[in-house]
Amino acid sequence: MAPLELPVADAAGFYFFLSYAHQQSPTEAGRPVDISTVFDVFRDLYKTVRGLCHPATKLSIGFVDQLVPPGPDRVAMTNRALATAEVFVPLCSADYLHGAESIYERASYLLRLAAAAPEQFRRHMLPLLWMPMRDSGGDGDLTLALAFGADIPEYAEHGLLGLSRLTNLRPSYDRLLMRVARWIVDVAETSPLAEGTADVEPTRSQAPFVVAVLAPSTEDLPQGRKADGYGERPSQWQPFAYAQPLPVADHAARAAARLALPSRVVDLSTDPDVFAVSPGLILIDPWIIETPDGRARLEHTIDRLHPWVSSVAVANLHDPQHNERGARLTQAVAHMFYAPRPIRFRRVEHVDEFVEAMQLAITDSRRQYLRSDNVRPPAGPHSGRFRLGGDPRPPQA
Protein backbone atom coordinates (compact mmCIF):
# COMPACT_ATOMS: atom_id res chain seq x y z
CA MET A 1 0.00 0.00 0.00
CA ALA A 2 1.02 3.63 -0.41
CA PRO A 3 2.76 5.20 2.59
CA LEU A 4 0.70 6.85 5.30
CA GLU A 5 0.26 10.59 5.04
CA LEU A 6 2.14 12.27 7.89
CA PRO A 7 0.11 14.97 9.69
CA VAL A 8 1.00 18.62 9.16
CA ALA A 9 0.32 21.58 11.44
CA ASP A 10 -2.01 23.32 8.96
CA ALA A 11 -4.04 20.22 8.07
CA ALA A 12 -7.60 21.04 7.04
CA GLY A 13 -8.84 18.24 9.26
CA PHE A 14 -8.98 14.46 9.63
CA TYR A 15 -11.60 11.85 8.91
CA PHE A 16 -10.89 10.11 12.22
CA PHE A 17 -8.84 10.28 15.41
CA LEU A 18 -7.80 6.96 16.95
CA SER A 19 -7.48 7.13 20.75
CA TYR A 20 -6.00 4.28 22.80
CA ALA A 21 -4.49 3.34 26.16
CA HIS A 22 -0.76 4.02 26.10
CA GLN A 23 -0.10 1.45 28.81
CA GLN A 24 -1.57 -1.92 27.91
CA SER A 25 -2.12 -4.68 30.47
CA PRO A 26 -1.38 -8.27 29.43
CA THR A 27 -4.13 -10.29 27.81
CA GLU A 28 -6.11 -12.81 29.88
CA ALA A 29 -3.58 -15.41 28.71
CA GLY A 30 -0.80 -13.34 30.29
CA ARG A 31 0.74 -12.19 27.01
CA PRO A 32 1.99 -8.59 26.91
CA VAL A 33 0.40 -6.22 24.38
CA ASP A 34 2.75 -4.09 22.31
CA ILE A 35 1.15 -0.74 21.48
CA SER A 36 2.55 -1.16 17.97
CA THR A 37 -0.51 -3.41 17.48
CA VAL A 38 -2.60 -0.25 17.74
CA PHE A 39 -0.68 1.19 14.83
CA ASP A 40 -1.28 -1.95 12.77
CA VAL A 41 -5.04 -1.51 13.27
CA PHE A 42 -4.75 2.21 12.52
CA ARG A 43 -2.95 1.42 9.27
CA ASP A 44 -5.64 -1.05 8.21
CA LEU A 45 -8.43 1.42 9.02
CA TYR A 46 -6.54 4.21 7.26
CA LYS A 47 -6.27 2.13 4.10
CA THR A 48 -9.98 1.21 4.21
CA VAL A 49 -11.15 4.79 4.75
CA ARG A 50 -8.91 6.06 1.96
CA GLY A 51 -10.48 3.56 -0.40
CA LEU A 52 -13.97 4.88 0.38
CA CYS A 53 -13.51 8.64 0.72
CA HIS A 54 -14.24 11.23 -1.96
CA PRO A 55 -11.26 11.53 -4.35
CA ALA A 56 -11.29 15.32 -4.09
CA THR A 57 -11.41 15.46 -0.30
CA LYS A 58 -9.31 18.08 1.44
CA LEU A 59 -9.25 16.14 4.69
CA SER A 60 -6.34 14.01 5.83
CA ILE A 61 -7.38 10.42 6.42
CA GLY A 62 -6.60 9.67 10.03
CA PHE A 63 -4.52 10.52 13.08
CA VAL A 64 -2.89 8.50 15.83
CA ASP A 65 -0.16 10.04 17.95
CA GLN A 66 2.34 7.35 16.94
CA LEU A 67 2.65 9.19 13.61
CA VAL A 68 4.59 11.96 15.38
CA PRO A 69 7.77 11.52 17.49
CA PRO A 70 7.41 12.24 21.24
CA GLY A 71 7.86 15.87 22.26
CA PRO A 72 6.23 19.27 21.73
CA ASP A 73 5.36 18.53 18.10
CA ARG A 74 3.34 15.48 19.13
CA VAL A 75 1.39 17.53 21.67
CA ALA A 76 0.67 20.29 19.14
CA MET A 77 -0.39 17.88 16.39
CA THR A 78 -2.57 15.87 18.80
CA ASN A 79 -4.41 19.03 19.80
CA ARG A 80 -4.78 20.07 16.15
CA ALA A 81 -6.22 16.66 15.28
CA LEU A 82 -8.63 16.73 18.22
CA ALA A 83 -9.85 20.14 17.07
CA THR A 84 -10.45 19.06 13.47
CA ALA A 85 -11.15 15.30 13.38
CA GLU A 86 -14.66 14.39 12.26
CA VAL A 87 -14.98 11.09 14.15
CA PHE A 88 -13.36 10.20 17.47
CA VAL A 89 -12.62 6.46 17.77
CA PRO A 90 -11.67 5.35 21.32
CA LEU A 91 -10.40 1.79 21.70
CA CYS A 92 -12.20 0.72 24.88
CA SER A 93 -10.35 -1.33 27.48
CA ALA A 94 -9.89 -1.27 31.24
CA ASP A 95 -6.57 0.56 30.72
CA TYR A 96 -8.24 3.24 28.61
CA LEU A 97 -10.16 4.48 31.65
CA HIS A 98 -6.96 5.26 33.58
CA GLY A 99 -4.48 6.59 31.02
CA ALA A 100 -3.66 10.29 31.14
CA GLU A 101 -3.47 10.61 27.36
CA SER A 102 -6.78 8.83 26.72
CA ILE A 103 -8.58 10.80 29.45
CA TYR A 104 -7.26 14.06 27.98
CA GLU A 105 -8.15 13.15 24.40
CA ARG A 106 -11.67 12.02 25.22
CA ALA A 107 -12.41 15.03 27.43
CA SER A 108 -11.09 17.38 24.76
CA TYR A 109 -13.28 15.92 22.03
CA LEU A 110 -16.35 15.87 24.29
CA LEU A 111 -15.87 19.56 24.99
CA ARG A 112 -15.83 20.17 21.26
CA LEU A 113 -19.08 18.22 20.93
CA ALA A 114 -20.79 20.00 23.82
CA ALA A 115 -22.54 22.47 21.54
CA ALA A 116 -23.43 19.90 18.88
CA ALA A 117 -26.95 18.62 18.29
CA PRO A 118 -27.71 15.28 20.01
CA GLU A 119 -27.73 13.37 16.73
CA GLN A 120 -24.30 14.79 15.85
CA PHE A 121 -23.03 13.95 19.31
CA ARG A 122 -23.84 10.28 18.80
CA ARG A 123 -22.46 10.04 15.26
CA HIS A 124 -19.09 11.69 15.85
CA MET A 125 -18.13 9.42 18.77
CA LEU A 126 -17.52 5.82 17.70
CA PRO A 127 -16.23 3.66 20.59
CA LEU A 128 -14.82 0.25 19.66
CA LEU A 129 -14.05 -2.70 21.92
CA TRP A 130 -10.27 -3.20 22.04
CA MET A 131 -10.04 -6.00 24.62
CA PRO A 132 -12.88 -8.13 26.06
CA MET A 133 -14.75 -6.40 28.91
CA ARG A 134 -17.93 -7.14 30.79
CA ASP A 135 -20.65 -4.57 30.23
CA SER A 136 -22.18 -3.51 33.53
CA GLY A 137 -25.07 -1.81 31.76
CA GLY A 138 -25.83 1.84 31.17
CA ASP A 139 -25.23 4.05 28.20
CA GLY A 140 -21.45 4.47 28.32
CA ASP A 141 -18.73 3.88 25.74
CA LEU A 142 -18.56 0.15 26.42
CA THR A 143 -22.27 -0.38 25.73
CA LEU A 144 -21.98 1.52 22.46
CA ALA A 145 -18.80 -0.32 21.49
CA LEU A 146 -20.41 -3.73 22.02
CA ALA A 147 -23.59 -2.73 20.22
CA PHE A 148 -21.66 -1.59 17.17
CA GLY A 149 -20.55 -5.14 16.42
CA ALA A 150 -23.31 -7.07 18.17
CA ASP A 151 -23.94 -9.20 15.10
CA ILE A 152 -20.29 -10.35 15.02
CA PRO A 153 -19.99 -12.81 17.97
CA GLU A 154 -16.20 -12.98 17.80
CA TYR A 155 -15.98 -9.23 18.40
CA ALA A 156 -17.36 -9.36 21.96
CA GLU A 157 -15.32 -12.48 22.71
CA HIS A 158 -11.94 -11.27 21.44
CA GLY A 159 -12.22 -7.53 20.90
CA LEU A 160 -10.65 -5.71 17.99
CA LEU A 161 -7.18 -6.68 19.25
CA GLY A 162 -7.99 -10.38 19.09
CA LEU A 163 -9.66 -10.11 15.69
CA SER A 164 -6.57 -8.39 14.30
CA ARG A 165 -4.19 -11.04 15.66
CA LEU A 166 -5.94 -14.30 14.86
CA THR A 167 -5.76 -15.45 11.25
CA ASN A 168 -8.97 -17.50 11.44
CA LEU A 169 -10.86 -14.37 12.56
CA ARG A 170 -9.60 -12.20 9.74
CA PRO A 171 -12.94 -12.21 7.86
CA SER A 172 -14.69 -10.85 10.96
CA TYR A 173 -11.92 -8.26 11.39
CA ASP A 174 -12.22 -7.09 7.78
CA ARG A 175 -16.01 -6.95 8.04
CA LEU A 176 -15.91 -4.84 11.19
CA LEU A 177 -13.22 -2.53 9.81
CA MET A 178 -15.24 -1.93 6.63
CA ARG A 179 -18.26 -1.05 8.78
CA VAL A 180 -16.17 1.41 10.80
CA ALA A 181 -14.71 2.98 7.66
CA ARG A 182 -18.13 3.45 6.06
CA TRP A 183 -19.42 5.08 9.23
CA ILE A 184 -16.44 7.46 9.34
CA VAL A 185 -16.65 8.48 5.70
CA ASP A 186 -20.41 8.98 5.83
CA VAL A 187 -20.22 11.18 8.94
CA ALA A 188 -17.23 13.19 7.74
CA GLU A 189 -18.65 13.91 4.30
CA THR A 190 -22.31 14.49 5.17
CA SER A 191 -22.29 16.18 8.60
CA PRO A 192 -18.91 17.81 9.27
CA LEU A 193 -18.24 19.42 12.63
CA ALA A 194 -17.10 22.98 13.12
CA GLU A 195 -13.44 23.28 14.03
CA GLY A 196 -12.88 23.50 17.76
CA THR A 197 -10.11 24.18 20.22
CA ALA A 198 -8.93 21.12 22.10
CA ASP A 199 -7.26 22.28 25.26
CA VAL A 200 -8.28 20.78 28.60
CA GLU A 201 -6.23 22.16 31.48
CA PRO A 202 -5.99 19.64 34.33
CA THR A 203 -6.70 20.69 37.88
CA ARG A 204 -4.22 19.82 40.58
CA SER A 205 -6.10 16.66 41.54
CA GLN A 206 -6.47 15.56 37.89
CA ALA A 207 -2.82 15.99 36.82
CA PRO A 208 -1.49 12.70 35.45
CA PHE A 209 1.13 10.76 37.38
CA VAL A 210 4.24 10.56 35.24
CA VAL A 211 6.58 7.57 35.19
CA ALA A 212 9.86 8.60 33.54
CA VAL A 213 12.71 6.26 32.64
CA LEU A 214 16.41 7.06 32.54
CA ALA A 215 18.07 3.98 31.10
CA PRO A 216 20.09 2.95 28.04
CA SER A 217 18.42 1.58 24.95
CA THR A 218 19.81 -1.22 22.84
CA GLU A 219 21.48 1.43 20.66
CA ASP A 220 23.57 3.06 23.40
CA LEU A 221 24.44 0.28 25.85
CA PRO A 222 27.69 0.73 27.81
CA GLN A 223 30.61 -1.27 26.57
CA GLY A 224 30.37 -4.84 27.78
CA ARG A 225 26.76 -4.55 28.96
CA LYS A 226 24.56 -7.43 27.83
CA ALA A 227 21.44 -6.45 25.87
CA ASP A 228 19.08 -8.72 27.84
CA GLY A 229 16.19 -6.70 29.25
CA TYR A 230 16.70 -3.62 27.07
CA GLY A 231 14.61 -2.35 24.17
CA GLU A 232 14.65 0.17 21.36
CA ARG A 233 13.43 2.83 23.83
CA PRO A 234 14.50 3.36 27.46
CA SER A 235 10.87 2.89 28.58
CA GLN A 236 11.04 -0.74 27.37
CA TRP A 237 13.68 -1.62 29.99
CA GLN A 238 12.92 -4.89 31.86
CA PRO A 239 15.44 -5.53 34.69
CA PHE A 240 13.15 -8.22 36.16
CA ALA A 241 12.16 -9.90 32.89
CA TYR A 242 12.41 -13.31 34.57
CA ALA A 243 9.58 -12.40 36.97
CA GLN A 244 7.60 -9.65 35.20
CA PRO A 245 6.33 -9.81 31.59
CA LEU A 246 6.17 -6.01 31.23
CA PRO A 247 8.73 -3.19 31.44
CA VAL A 248 9.14 -1.77 34.96
CA ALA A 249 7.71 1.56 33.77
CA ASP A 250 4.45 -0.11 32.80
CA HIS A 251 4.30 -1.89 36.15
CA ALA A 252 4.74 1.45 37.90
CA ALA A 253 1.97 2.97 35.75
CA ARG A 254 -0.35 0.11 36.65
CA ALA A 255 0.46 0.62 40.34
CA ALA A 256 -0.60 4.26 39.91
CA ALA A 257 -3.80 3.14 38.18
CA ARG A 258 -4.65 0.89 41.13
CA LEU A 259 -4.51 4.04 43.25
CA ALA A 260 -7.00 5.66 40.82
CA LEU A 261 -4.33 7.91 39.31
CA PRO A 262 -4.25 8.44 35.53
CA SER A 263 -0.67 7.90 34.42
CA ARG A 264 1.68 8.19 31.49
CA VAL A 265 5.10 6.71 30.71
CA VAL A 266 7.85 8.79 29.10
CA ASP A 267 11.50 8.53 28.21
CA LEU A 268 13.08 11.27 30.30
CA SER A 269 15.52 12.22 27.55
CA THR A 270 12.67 13.16 25.17
CA ASP A 271 10.56 15.10 27.68
CA PRO A 272 12.82 16.63 30.40
CA ASP A 273 10.22 19.17 31.62
CA VAL A 274 7.46 16.63 32.08
CA PHE A 275 7.30 17.11 35.88
CA ALA A 276 6.67 20.84 35.77
CA VAL A 277 2.94 20.35 36.36
CA SER A 278 2.72 16.66 37.27
CA PRO A 279 3.79 14.43 40.15
CA GLY A 280 5.77 11.36 39.33
CA LEU A 281 8.79 9.16 39.70
CA ILE A 282 11.97 8.46 37.79
CA LEU A 283 13.13 4.88 37.31
CA ILE A 284 16.91 4.84 36.91
CA ASP A 285 19.10 2.09 35.55
CA PRO A 286 22.48 2.57 37.28
CA TRP A 287 24.20 1.49 34.07
CA ILE A 288 23.12 4.82 32.56
CA ILE A 289 26.15 6.54 34.10
CA GLU A 290 28.46 4.44 31.95
CA THR A 291 26.95 5.70 28.71
CA PRO A 292 28.82 8.64 27.08
CA ASP A 293 26.58 11.40 28.46
CA GLY A 294 24.66 9.42 31.05
CA ARG A 295 26.33 10.78 34.18
CA ALA A 296 25.87 14.36 32.99
CA ARG A 297 22.20 13.68 32.18
CA LEU A 298 21.59 12.23 35.63
CA GLU A 299 23.33 15.16 37.34
CA HIS A 300 21.25 17.58 35.30
CA THR A 301 18.09 15.70 36.26
CA ILE A 302 18.97 15.77 39.96
CA ASP A 303 19.67 19.50 39.85
CA ARG A 304 16.17 20.18 38.48
CA LEU A 305 14.12 17.75 40.59
CA HIS A 306 10.86 19.01 42.05
CA PRO A 307 9.83 18.05 45.61
CA TRP A 308 6.93 15.99 44.20
CA VAL A 309 9.20 13.68 42.19
CA SER A 310 10.61 10.45 43.65
CA SER A 311 13.59 8.65 42.17
CA VAL A 312 14.21 4.91 42.28
CA ALA A 313 17.44 3.22 41.20
CA VAL A 314 16.53 -0.29 40.04
CA ALA A 315 19.09 -3.08 40.01
CA ASN A 316 18.75 -6.84 39.93
CA LEU A 317 20.67 -9.06 42.34
CA HIS A 318 20.14 -11.96 39.94
CA ASP A 319 21.78 -10.12 37.05
CA PRO A 320 25.01 -12.01 36.21
CA GLN A 321 26.77 -8.65 35.86
CA HIS A 322 25.49 -7.24 39.17
CA ASN A 323 28.37 -8.33 41.38
CA GLU A 324 30.88 -7.50 38.67
CA ARG A 325 29.81 -3.90 38.00
CA GLY A 326 26.13 -3.36 38.77
CA ALA A 327 26.46 -3.07 42.55
CA ARG A 328 29.24 -0.48 42.22
CA LEU A 329 27.18 1.57 39.76
CA THR A 330 24.13 1.45 42.03
CA GLN A 331 26.20 2.76 44.92
CA ALA A 332 27.58 5.54 42.72
CA VAL A 333 24.07 6.63 41.70
CA ALA A 334 22.93 6.63 45.34
CA HIS A 335 25.87 8.87 46.26
CA MET A 336 24.89 11.35 43.54
CA PHE A 337 21.45 11.73 45.12
CA TYR A 338 22.68 12.24 48.68
CA ALA A 339 25.42 14.73 47.87
CA PRO A 340 25.26 17.67 48.26
CA ARG A 341 21.64 17.46 49.52
CA PRO A 342 19.31 14.56 50.32
CA ILE A 343 16.51 14.01 47.79
CA ARG A 344 13.56 11.61 47.68
CA PHE A 345 15.45 8.53 46.57
CA ARG A 346 15.15 4.77 46.90
CA ARG A 347 17.21 1.88 45.64
CA VAL A 348 15.86 -1.62 45.01
CA GLU A 349 17.66 -4.79 44.04
CA HIS A 350 14.86 -7.36 44.00
CA VAL A 351 11.46 -7.58 42.36
CA ASP A 352 9.63 -7.71 45.71
CA GLU A 353 11.43 -4.56 46.85
CA PHE A 354 10.46 -2.90 43.58
CA VAL A 355 6.75 -3.65 44.03
CA GLU A 356 6.76 -2.26 47.57
CA ALA A 357 8.82 0.79 46.58
CA MET A 358 6.36 1.71 43.81
CA GLN A 359 3.44 1.99 46.24
CA LEU A 360 5.46 4.12 48.65
CA ALA A 361 7.01 6.35 46.00
CA ILE A 362 3.75 6.97 44.16
CA THR A 363 1.83 7.79 47.34
CA ASP A 364 4.59 10.06 48.62
CA SER A 365 4.96 11.98 45.35
CA ARG A 366 1.23 12.45 45.00
CA ARG A 367 0.95 13.75 48.57
CA GLN A 368 3.79 16.23 48.06
CA TYR A 369 2.27 17.44 44.80
CA LEU A 370 -1.16 18.06 46.30
CA ARG A 371 0.48 20.10 49.07
CA SER A 372 2.29 22.30 46.56
CA ASP A 373 1.00 25.47 44.95
CA ASN A 374 2.48 24.94 41.49
CA VAL A 375 -0.83 24.14 39.77
CA ARG A 376 -4.08 25.91 40.49
CA PRO A 377 -7.54 24.85 39.24
CA PRO A 378 -8.71 26.77 36.19
CA ALA A 379 -11.10 29.65 36.70
CA GLY A 380 -14.81 29.18 36.18
CA PRO A 381 -17.34 26.57 37.19
CA HIS A 382 -16.30 22.93 37.44
CA SER A 383 -18.55 20.39 35.79
CA GLY A 384 -18.95 16.76 36.69
CA ARG A 385 -17.38 13.82 34.95
CA PHE A 386 -18.24 13.42 31.27
CA ARG A 387 -20.35 10.44 30.23
CA LEU A 388 -21.21 9.50 26.72
CA GLY A 389 -24.86 8.73 26.15
CA GLY A 390 -26.78 7.82 23.07
CA ASP A 391 -28.62 5.19 21.16
CA PRO A 392 -26.70 1.90 21.55
CA ARG A 393 -28.24 0.32 18.48
CA PRO A 394 -25.63 -0.75 15.91
CA PRO A 395 -25.56 0.88 12.47
CA GLN A 396 -26.21 -1.18 9.39
CA ALA A 397 -23.20 -2.82 7.77
C-alpha positions in Angstrom: 0.0 0.0 0.0 1.0 3.6 -0.4 2.8 5.2 2.6 0.7 6.8 5.3 0.3 10.6 5.0 2.1 12.3 7.9 0.1 15.0 9.7 1.0 18.6 9.2 0.3 21.6 11.4 -2.0 23.3 9.0 -4.0 20.2 8.1 -7.6 21.0 7.0 -8.8 18.2 9.3 -9.0 14.5 9.6 -11.6 11.9 8.9 -10.9 10.1 12.2 -8.8 10.3 15.4 -7.8 7.0 17.0 -7.5 7.1 20.8 -6.0 4.3 22.8 -4.5 3.3 26.2 -0.8 4.0 26.1 -0.1 1.4 28.8 -1.6 -1.9 27.9 -2.1 -4.7 30.5 -1.4 -8.3 29.4 -4.1 -10.3 27.8 -6.1 -12.8 29.9 -3.6 -15.4 28.7 -0.8 -13.3 30.3 0.7 -12.2 27.0 2.0 -8.6 26.9 0.4 -6.2 24.4 2.7 -4.1 22.3 1.2 -0.7 21.5 2.5 -1.2 18.0 -0.5 -3.4 17.5 -2.6 -0.3 17.7 -0.7 1.2 14.8 -1.3 -1.9 12.8 -5.0 -1.5 13.3 -4.7 2.2 12.5 -2.9 1.4 9.3 -5.6 -1.1 8.2 -8.4 1.4 9.0 -6.5 4.2 7.3 -6.3 2.1 4.1 -10.0 1.2 4.2 -11.1 4.8 4.7 -8.9 6.1 2.0 -10.5 3.6 -0.4 -14.0 4.9 0.4 -13.5 8.6 0.7 -14.2 11.2 -2.0 -11.3 11.5 -4.3 -11.3 15.3 -4.1 -11.4 15.5 -0.3 -9.3 18.1 1.4 -9.3 16.1 4.7 -6.3 14.0 5.8 -7.4 10.4 6.4 -6.6 9.7 10.0 -4.5 10.5 13.1 -2.9 8.5 15.8 -0.2 10.0 17.9 2.3 7.3 16.9 2.7 9.2 13.6 4.6 12.0 15.4 7.8 11.5 17.5 7.4 12.2 21.2 7.9 15.9 22.3 6.2 19.3 21.7 5.4 18.5 18.1 3.3 15.5 19.1 1.4 17.5 21.7 0.7 20.3 19.1 -0.4 17.9 16.4 -2.6 15.9 18.8 -4.4 19.0 19.8 -4.8 20.1 16.2 -6.2 16.7 15.3 -8.6 16.7 18.2 -9.9 20.1 17.1 -10.4 19.1 13.5 -11.1 15.3 13.4 -14.7 14.4 12.3 -15.0 11.1 14.1 -13.4 10.2 17.5 -12.6 6.5 17.8 -11.7 5.4 21.3 -10.4 1.8 21.7 -12.2 0.7 24.9 -10.4 -1.3 27.5 -9.9 -1.3 31.2 -6.6 0.6 30.7 -8.2 3.2 28.6 -10.2 4.5 31.6 -7.0 5.3 33.6 -4.5 6.6 31.0 -3.7 10.3 31.1 -3.5 10.6 27.4 -6.8 8.8 26.7 -8.6 10.8 29.4 -7.3 14.1 28.0 -8.2 13.2 24.4 -11.7 12.0 25.2 -12.4 15.0 27.4 -11.1 17.4 24.8 -13.3 15.9 22.0 -16.3 15.9 24.3 -15.9 19.6 25.0 -15.8 20.2 21.3 -19.1 18.2 20.9 -20.8 20.0 23.8 -22.5 22.5 21.5 -23.4 19.9 18.9 -27.0 18.6 18.3 -27.7 15.3 20.0 -27.7 13.4 16.7 -24.3 14.8 15.8 -23.0 13.9 19.3 -23.8 10.3 18.8 -22.5 10.0 15.3 -19.1 11.7 15.8 -18.1 9.4 18.8 -17.5 5.8 17.7 -16.2 3.7 20.6 -14.8 0.2 19.7 -14.1 -2.7 21.9 -10.3 -3.2 22.0 -10.0 -6.0 24.6 -12.9 -8.1 26.1 -14.7 -6.4 28.9 -17.9 -7.1 30.8 -20.7 -4.6 30.2 -22.2 -3.5 33.5 -25.1 -1.8 31.8 -25.8 1.8 31.2 -25.2 4.1 28.2 -21.4 4.5 28.3 -18.7 3.9 25.7 -18.6 0.1 26.4 -22.3 -0.4 25.7 -22.0 1.5 22.5 -18.8 -0.3 21.5 -20.4 -3.7 22.0 -23.6 -2.7 20.2 -21.7 -1.6 17.2 -20.6 -5.1 16.4 -23.3 -7.1 18.2 -23.9 -9.2 15.1 -20.3 -10.3 15.0 -20.0 -12.8 18.0 -16.2 -13.0 17.8 -16.0 -9.2 18.4 -17.4 -9.4 22.0 -15.3 -12.5 22.7 -11.9 -11.3 21.4 -12.2 -7.5 20.9 -10.6 -5.7 18.0 -7.2 -6.7 19.3 -8.0 -10.4 19.1 -9.7 -10.1 15.7 -6.6 -8.4 14.3 -4.2 -11.0 15.7 -5.9 -14.3 14.9 -5.8 -15.5 11.2 -9.0 -17.5 11.4 -10.9 -14.4 12.6 -9.6 -12.2 9.7 -12.9 -12.2 7.9 -14.7 -10.8 11.0 -11.9 -8.3 11.4 -12.2 -7.1 7.8 -16.0 -6.9 8.0 -15.9 -4.8 11.2 -13.2 -2.5 9.8 -15.2 -1.9 6.6 -18.3 -1.0 8.8 -16.2 1.4 10.8 -14.7 3.0 7.7 -18.1 3.5 6.1 -19.4 5.1 9.2 -16.4 7.5 9.3 -16.7 8.5 5.7 -20.4 9.0 5.8 -20.2 11.2 8.9 -17.2 13.2 7.7 -18.6 13.9 4.3 -22.3 14.5 5.2 -22.3 16.2 8.6 -18.9 17.8 9.3 -18.2 19.4 12.6 -17.1 23.0 13.1 -13.4 23.3 14.0 -12.9 23.5 17.8 -10.1 24.2 20.2 -8.9 21.1 22.1 -7.3 22.3 25.3 -8.3 20.8 28.6 -6.2 22.2 31.5 -6.0 19.6 34.3 -6.7 20.7 37.9 -4.2 19.8 40.6 -6.1 16.7 41.5 -6.5 15.6 37.9 -2.8 16.0 36.8 -1.5 12.7 35.5 1.1 10.8 37.4 4.2 10.6 35.2 6.6 7.6 35.2 9.9 8.6 33.5 12.7 6.3 32.6 16.4 7.1 32.5 18.1 4.0 31.1 20.1 3.0 28.0 18.4 1.6 25.0 19.8 -1.2 22.8 21.5 1.4 20.7 23.6 3.1 23.4 24.4 0.3 25.8 27.7 0.7 27.8 30.6 -1.3 26.6 30.4 -4.8 27.8 26.8 -4.5 29.0 24.6 -7.4 27.8 21.4 -6.4 25.9 19.1 -8.7 27.8 16.2 -6.7 29.3 16.7 -3.6 27.1 14.6 -2.3 24.2 14.7 0.2 21.4 13.4 2.8 23.8 14.5 3.4 27.5 10.9 2.9 28.6 11.0 -0.7 27.4 13.7 -1.6 30.0 12.9 -4.9 31.9 15.4 -5.5 34.7 13.2 -8.2 36.2 12.2 -9.9 32.9 12.4 -13.3 34.6 9.6 -12.4 37.0 7.6 -9.6 35.2 6.3 -9.8 31.6 6.2 -6.0 31.2 8.7 -3.2 31.4 9.1 -1.8 35.0 7.7 1.6 33.8 4.4 -0.1 32.8 4.3 -1.9 36.2 4.7 1.5 37.9 2.0 3.0 35.7 -0.4 0.1 36.6 0.5 0.6 40.3 -0.6 4.3 39.9 -3.8 3.1 38.2 -4.6 0.9 41.1 -4.5 4.0 43.2 -7.0 5.7 40.8 -4.3 7.9 39.3 -4.2 8.4 35.5 -0.7 7.9 34.4 1.7 8.2 31.5 5.1 6.7 30.7 7.8 8.8 29.1 11.5 8.5 28.2 13.1 11.3 30.3 15.5 12.2 27.5 12.7 13.2 25.2 10.6 15.1 27.7 12.8 16.6 30.4 10.2 19.2 31.6 7.5 16.6 32.1 7.3 17.1 35.9 6.7 20.8 35.8 2.9 20.4 36.4 2.7 16.7 37.3 3.8 14.4 40.2 5.8 11.4 39.3 8.8 9.2 39.7 12.0 8.5 37.8 13.1 4.9 37.3 16.9 4.8 36.9 19.1 2.1 35.5 22.5 2.6 37.3 24.2 1.5 34.1 23.1 4.8 32.6 26.2 6.5 34.1 28.5 4.4 31.9 27.0 5.7 28.7 28.8 8.6 27.1 26.6 11.4 28.5 24.7 9.4 31.1 26.3 10.8 34.2 25.9 14.4 33.0 22.2 13.7 32.2 21.6 12.2 35.6 23.3 15.2 37.3 21.3 17.6 35.3 18.1 15.7 36.3 19.0 15.8 40.0 19.7 19.5 39.9 16.2 20.2 38.5 14.1 17.8 40.6 10.9 19.0 42.1 9.8 18.1 45.6 6.9 16.0 44.2 9.2 13.7 42.2 10.6 10.5 43.7 13.6 8.6 42.2 14.2 4.9 42.3 17.4 3.2 41.2 16.5 -0.3 40.0 19.1 -3.1 40.0 18.7 -6.8 39.9 20.7 -9.1 42.3 20.1 -12.0 39.9 21.8 -10.1 37.1 25.0 -12.0 36.2 26.8 -8.6 35.9 25.5 -7.2 39.2 28.4 -8.3 41.4 30.9 -7.5 38.7 29.8 -3.9 38.0 26.1 -3.4 38.8 26.5 -3.1 42.6 29.2 -0.5 42.2 27.2 1.6 39.8 24.1 1.4 42.0 26.2 2.8 44.9 27.6 5.5 42.7 24.1 6.6 41.7 22.9 6.6 45.3 25.9 8.9 46.3 24.9 11.3 43.5 21.4 11.7 45.1 22.7 12.2 48.7 25.4 14.7 47.9 25.3 17.7 48.3 21.6 17.5 49.5 19.3 14.6 50.3 16.5 14.0 47.8 13.6 11.6 47.7 15.4 8.5 46.6 15.1 4.8 46.9 17.2 1.9 45.6 15.9 -1.6 45.0 17.7 -4.8 44.0 14.9 -7.4 44.0 11.5 -7.6 42.4 9.6 -7.7 45.7 11.4 -4.6 46.8 10.5 -2.9 43.6 6.7 -3.7 44.0 6.8 -2.3 47.6 8.8 0.8 46.6 6.4 1.7 43.8 3.4 2.0 46.2 5.5 4.1 48.7 7.0 6.3 46.0 3.7 7.0 44.2 1.8 7.8 47.3 4.6 10.1 48.6 5.0 12.0 45.4 1.2 12.5 45.0 1.0 13.7 48.6 3.8 16.2 48.1 2.3 17.4 44.8 -1.2 18.1 46.3 0.5 20.1 49.1 2.3 22.3 46.6 1.0 25.5 44.9 2.5 24.9 41.5 -0.8 24.1 39.8 -4.1 25.9 40.5 -7.5 24.8 39.2 -8.7 26.8 36.2 -11.1 29.6 36.7 -14.8 29.2 36.2 -17.3 26.6 37.2 -16.3 22.9 37.4 -18.5 20.4 35.8 -18.9 16.8 36.7 -17.4 13.8 34.9 -18.2 13.4 31.3 -20.4 10.4 30.2 -21.2 9.5 26.7 -24.9 8.7 26.2 -26.8 7.8 23.1 -28.6 5.2 21.2 -26.7 1.9 21.5 -28.2 0.3 18.5 -25.6 -0.8 15.9 -25.6 0.9 12.5 -26.2 -1.2 9.4 -23.2 -2.8 7.8 
